[in-house]
Amino acid sequence: MIFVRYLMGTAYLPSPLHRVAYHFFAFTVPTSDFMFFLDVRPQEAYRRIRETRGKREMFEDLNELREIRHKALSLALAGNWKIIDADKPVDEISKQIFRLLEVVR
């Protein structure tokens, strides 16, 4: 299961509340040994957003993307997530996820 929105969504909260909220929700909601954080550099995320959407959301400028990525990566490292370089093409990302899943079996 890959999920970002709910548990990693705490990275959007102000510091240090994002850490408190993350640990609260990680304790409260089911987690897994198969949690993947798809890491995209802010520049690449910004490029993808511009190419796929006409309207940007509040946290979708380059500075905000940098800050959110920094907080999310720190949470991923603390929470034992498998961090995957998602700047790569989708097929390479999929292969890496499947390789990680095979190692755990």
Stockholm file with secondary structure:
# STOCKHOLM 1.0

chainA/1-105         MIFVRYLMGTAYLPSPLHRVAYHFFAFTVPTSDFMFFLDVRPQEAYRRIRETRGKREMFEDLNELREIRHKALSLALAGNWKIIDADKPVDEISKQIFRLLEVVR
#=GR chainA/1-105 SS CCCCTTTGGGGGSCTTHHHHHHHHHHHHSCCCSCCEEEECCHHHHHHHHHHHCSSCCTTCSHHHHHHHHHHHHHHHHHTTCEEEETTSCHHHHHHHHHHHHHHHC
#=GC SS_cons         CCCCTTTGGGGGSCTTHHHHHHHHHHHHSCCCSCCEEEECCHHHHHHHHHHHCSSCCTTCSHHHHHHHHHHHHHHHHHTTCEEEETTSCHHHHHHHHHHHHHHHC
//
